[in-house]
Amino acid sequence: MKLSQVQTLFGIQLSSLYPKEEWMSFFYQLVEFYLKEPRFILHMNPEYELDHKQCDLFMEALNDLKHYKPIQYIIGQVEFMDLKLEVNSSVLIPRPETEDLIIYLDKTLKDNPLKRILDIGTGSGCIGLSLKQRVSGAVVDLMDVSTKALYVAQKNAESNNLKVSLIHANVLELNGLDHNYDLIVSNPPYVRMLEKDQMYANVLTYEPHLALFVPDEDPLLFYRKIAMLAKKQLNNGGQLFFEINEAFGEMTVTLLNSIGFKEIKLISDRFGKDRIVSARV
C-alpha cells in the first residue's frame, strides 16, 4: 500500500472528527515515528510504499484515532521542554501550561542555590525531571500515589540520564516528610467532577482519573494538604509552586495566606489564564 493512499484514508475517516490541521499533524507524527522519515517524505517520494507491518501500524493508529485515543499514547512518547518522555494511560500527557510553570521556575530560581526539590504527584516526571536537568546539583524527589506512574517516571529519568529518587506515597495520608526542601512543586488533581461534561473525549476516556479529578465540594483538597506539609518542611526562605485550576486562583492565594505563606503570587500562563501560584515560607 502506498503512503499516499494511507494519507487519503486518514482524511476520509478522520475529517469529520478533527480539523484538517489536526489529523494531518497526526499523520505526519506517525510518519516520523513509524517510518523514521521526514514528514514531507511524500513530496520527495510520492510513490513511497509501505510494507505489511508498517501498513498495519498505520491502520491500528487510525482506528485508535477514530476512538479519540490521544496521539501521544499511540506513539508512546512526548517532547516536554528539552526532554523526550514516555507516556501511557498511567500518566497525564504533559500540557503546554506545565511548560509555562517550568519556564517561570527557570527564570525565578536560577540564582537560588537549591539543594533539595520535591515534585508531588509527579506522573511522568515532567516537572521534577525538568528541574533536575536545570539544577543538576540538587537532590530531586518524585512522589506519586501510583506505582505505575512512578515506573514511567523512573524510565524517563533513566532514558534522559537524570538521577532522581522515587517516593511512593499518598500525600493526603502524610503528616510529615522525611526531608526538608528548598522547593516543593506540584501539579495536583484540580478538575471538579462537575467539569466532566466540558472535557474532550480523548482526555475523559484515556487519561487517568486519579490524576485529574477532585470532589466538587472541596476543589482545593490537595492544595491545602500540600501547603500544610510545605509550611512545615520547607527550609527558611523555601518556595512552594503550584499549577492550578484557572477558576480557583484567588481562592488558592487566600488559602496560602491563611496558612502563613509570604510573597504569594498569582501568575498567568501563555493563554492569559491564572495557572501558577508561588509562595515563600
N, C-alpha and C positions, 0 to 999 in steps of 0.2 A: 504493500500500500504506500502511496506517495504521501509525503508530509503535507503537501498542499491539499490533498483530499481530507486529511485529518483536520486541518485548519478550517476547511469548508464545513465539515461536520460539526466542529465546535460552534461555528457561527449559527448553524441551523438549530442546534439543540440548546444553546445557551443564550441566544439573543433575546428571548422572552423573559429570561431570569436575571440577566445582568446587563448593564450598559456595555456598549461595544468596547469602549476603552478598557473595561474591567476584564471581560472574557478574553480579549486579545492579550492583556497582560498575563493572565493565567496561562494561556497557550505559550507565550514567549518564555515564561519562567520554567515551564515543563520542557521546552526545547533545550534550554540551558542546562537543566538538571539531568534529564534523562539521556540527552544526546551529547552533552558536553560540547555543544556547538554555540556559536553566537546567535542571538535572537534573530538576526537578519539573514540567517543562512539561506532562506528561500529566495532572497534577492540574488544571492551568489549562485545558488544551485536550485532552480525551480523544479528540477526532476528528482530531488532528494528522496531516496527510497528508505523505508523503514523495514527492518526485519520483523519476524513474527513476535519476538519478545518485546521489542520496542513498541510495536503496534498495540500489544496487549496492555502495556503500561499506560499509554495514552487513553485507551478505551476505559480502563479502570478509573483513571483520573477523571475522565469525562463523566462517568456515572456518579462518582463522588461529588463532583461539582453540581450536578443536577440535583443532588440531595443537600446542597449547601454546605458541604464539608469545606472548612477553610483550606485555602491553598497551602498555608504554612503546615498544616497537619498532613496534607497529601505528600508534600515534599519532605516534611520531617525536620525542617530547619528554617531559621530566620536570621537575618542580619540585624543586629542591635548595636548602635554606636559602632565600635571597632571590633565587635565580637561576632562570630558565627555560632549560633546556639541551636542545639537540638530542641525541638518542641514536639509534644504529643498531647493527647487528651487528658493527661495527668496535670498539665500546667497551662496557665493562661498564655496566650500569644502576647508578647510584649507590644505595647502601644506607643505611638509617637509621643503621647503625653508623658510617658515614663522616660523617654529620651530627654524630654524637656527638664525633668527632675534631675537627671544626671548632668545635663549642661549647666543648670543652675548650681548644683553642688560643686561642679568643677570650678566654676568662677568664684564661688563663695569660700571654698575650703582650701584652695591651692596654696595659700600661705600659712595654713594651720597645720602644725605637726600632729598628725593623728596616729596614735599607737594601736588603738583597737576600735573596730567598727562592727556593728551588729545589724544585719538585714533580717527583719522579722516578716515571715510569710514570703519567703524568697522565691518559691515557684521554680522557674527555670534557672534562677540565679542571676537574672539580667542586671539587677541593681547592684547586688553585692560583688559580682564579678567585674562589673564596670568600674566600681570603686577600687577594687583590688588592683586592677590594671593601672589606675591612675595614682594610687597611693601604695606602691608596691611594698614599702617598708612596714605597712600596718598589718596587724593580725585581723583577718576578716572572718566573722562567724555568720553562717547562713542557717536560719531557723525556719522550720516548717512543720506543720502537724502531719503532713502527708509523707510517708516513706517513699512513695512513688515519685513525688516531686523532688525529694532530696536525691534520689537516684539520678534523675535527669540533671539536677544542679551539679552533682559530682562529676558526671560525664562531661558536662560543659566546662567545668573547671579544668579537667584533665585535657580536653581537646584544645583548650586555649592556653595551656601551660600556666595555670594560675593555682596557687596553693591556698586553700581555704579550709575552715573547719565546719563540720555539719552538726546541727543541734536538732534532734527530733523532739518536739515539744508542742503542746497546745498552749499558746500564750495566755489563753483565758483561764487556764488552771494554774498558772505560775504565781507564786508570791514573791519571788526574787529570782535573780540571775546569778550565775556562777562567777561572773566577772563584772567589773566596771568598764564603762566605754567612754570614748571621746565623741562618738557619733552613733546614734541609733536612727535607722531609717526604715520606713515600712510603707508598702502599698497594700493595705489590708482589704478584706472584703468590704464593699461600701454600697452595693446596689440593693435597694429595698425590693422586697418581694413584689410590691405593687408596681414596680417598674418593668416587670417581666414582659408585659404586653407591648412595651415600647422597644424591645430589643430585637435585633436581627436574628433570623432563624439559625444562621451559622453559629452565632455565639450561644444562643439558648440551647441548641441541640448538642453541640460538641464540646464546649469549654466547661471546665469543672465548676459545678455549682458551689462546691465547698469554698472556692477562692473568689466567688462573685457576690453571694447574697448575705444580707443581714436582715434581722427581723424589722418589720415596718415600724414597730413601736420603739425600737432602740437602734437607730441607724449609726450611732457613734459608739456602739458596744466595743469594738476593737480599739478605737482611738482612745477611749477612756482608760482601758486596761493597759495599753502600751504606754500611754503618757504617765500613768501612775508608776509603772515599773521604771520608766526612763527617769522620772524625777528622783528616784532613789539610787539609780545605778549609773547615771551619767557623772563623769568627773566634773569638777568645778569648771564652769565655762563650756561644758559639753553641749552639743546641739542635737535636737530631735527634728527630723524631717518626715513629713507625711505626703503621700499622694492622696487626694481627697475627692469625694463626690462634689461636683461643682455646686450642688444645691445646698451644701452644708458648710460653706467656707466660714461664714461669720459664727455659726454655731461651734465649729471646731476651734476658732480663735477664742471664743468665750470659755470653752471647756479648758483649754490650756491655761488661760488666765486664772481660772478658778483653782487649778491645781498648783499654781505658783510659778509658772514659767515666765521668762522675761524676753524682751526683744522679739515678740511674736509678729510674724509677717505672713500676709496672705498674698500669694503670687499667682499671676495668670500664666497659662500655657500659650503655645503658639496660636491657638484659636481664640485667645482672649477670654478663656474661661478660668474661673478660680479653680486651680488644680493642685497647688502646692502650699503647704503651711510649714514654716520653720519656726523654731523657738530655741531658747537657751536657758540652761539652769543657772 
